[in-house]
Amino acid sequence: MKTLKNSKSFHYTASIVTHALVFFLMVAVFDAAKEMPLLGNTAVNTVNSYVMNERDVQAVSRNPSQAARDVRPPVLKERETVTAEKPAERALVIRQKKTEPVEAAHQSEIRPSASGISQGARTEALLAMLHAAIQKQQRYPVSAVQMEREGRATVKFTLFTDGSISSLRIVNSSGTDSLDGAALAAVRDAAPFAQVKQYLDSAREFSIDVVFELA
């Protein structure tokens, strides 16, 4: 009987001690939870997130076609392409300069038209033609070249409409006989002059200078 009483007493004491330990343990856990509220909130949020993810997975597994319709592909915005305006092409215009043949222009100055020109212009054109023809036949005397003589001789003659001449003479000497003789010879060799009828209506006298110069 004594042993049974001792056993009951031991069990009662152990029960009281166990309840006391559990109480103190609960108080300690409660105090720790108050001191770390952020940790508690994080744990709660983690649990909630896990629960929501589980629900989403279950929903997708139940209706995959609806989930595929809900997922929309990203919309790509088209880039606006800006094209630079090309500068207006400039038209290249080449203007051709109108030129008249020199030979034709020279002939138009020398040869009067059929309608006729002034007497002064006709005389100037005739004198230019006479000078050119005489100069073409002019020869420098060898003796004058050796003596280095230069001079100007003025010759005078009568010119007829057919280009022939008469009364050829020296009216102003060059001072050297050989030069005067060469001037007369050049006029004789040039006659008869061509195309005189275009400029001359009747016989006239002309005076022309024949110049001799050493190069």
Beta strands, then each sheet from edge to edge (+ up, - down):
strand 1: 151-159
strand 2: 165-172
strand 3: 204-212
sheet 1: 2+ 1- 3+
end
